[in-house]
Every structure is written in C-alpha cells, then in structure tokens.
Amino acid sequence: MLVARVEKAIANENSATLNVMTLGGQVNSDVQQHGQQGQHGIPVAREPEAGEKAEK
C-alpha cells in the first residue's frame, strides 16, 4: 500500500515537472518569435520614444 502511494506521488511529481518544462519551452519559443530579446530569451525594455517619459 505504501509503495503504491509513493509511486503515485513520484509519477504525479514527474508529470508536473514535465508540464512546467513544456510550458517554459513554449514561452521561450514565443519570446524568440515575437519580441525583442536580451540574454537568455528575456525581452528587453524598449527605448522611450520622443515625448514619452522613461519609467523607473
């Protein structure tokens, strides 16, 4: 009984980890396809246009 519960908990954890990794890959792919990117695929802040205030 205990072994089955532990195996089920491990399977659930593995599934959750895989879901997070898949989602992270999708987000990174979207960033690379649709936006400017800095180091590690993180979007970079754009320069303010003339007449715009720079946000702090």
N, C-alpha and C positions, 0 to 999 in steps of 0.2 A: 504494500500500500504506500509506504513512504517513498520507495524507489519510483513508483509511477508518478507521484506528486512532484518529486524533484525533476524527473524527466520532462514532465509537462511544463514546469516553471522554466526550465532551460530552453525548451522549444519556443515558449512564448517570448522569452528574452531575445533569442536569436531572430525571431520574426520581427520584433520591434526594432532591433538593431538594423536589420536589412531594410526595413521601411524607411528609417532615418537616413541611411546611406543612399538609398534610391532617391529620396526627396532632395537631399543635398546635391546629388548629381544633376537632377533636373533644374534646380535653382541655378547652379553654376553654369549649366548649358544656356539657360535663358539669359543670364547676365552677359555671357560671351556673345550671344547672337544679337541682343537688342540694346545694349548700352555700352557706354564707355567703361573701361575697366582699369583698375590700378593693379597693384601687386596682388596675386592670389585670386584674381577674378572679382575683386571687390570694386563696386562702382566708385568712381572718383567724383568729387564735388566739381560742378561746373563753375566757370568764372562768371561773376555777375556781369550782366550786360550794362551798357551805358544807361544811367539813370536809376539803376537798381542799387539798393543798399546791400552790402555784404552782411550775411547773417553770422552771428557769433555763436 
